[in-house]
Amino acid sequence: MLHKRPRYLPELEAFWQAFWALHPTRLRGSGVEPIQPQAIAAYLEIIGANSSADRTRYYGFITALDQVWLRWHQKKSSSQDKG
């Protein structure tokens, strides 16, 4: 089972922290919404990610993490609804 455990990569820590910093900014209506691009842009402005390359990299990682989290949340919610 240990072979399936994710490996920690310190060089990705900043993206992980950005994702969790933005997590509470989600809009909530009839369900949980993705992190909004405007929230990501504001966060990048705050941390001083000014270059196009940095902004693109952060945006890509944050939205990828968000997609995985949303799938996990949806799966968790649907299994709770059944049980």
FENDAMO-V276346 format. One record per helix or strand of 2 or more residues. SS is the DSSP state (H for helix, E for strand). FROM is the first residue (numbers start at 1). LEN is the number of residues. If there is no record, write none. Layout:
SS:FROM:LEN
SS:FROM:LEN
This chain:
H:2:3
H:10:14
H:37:11
H:52:31
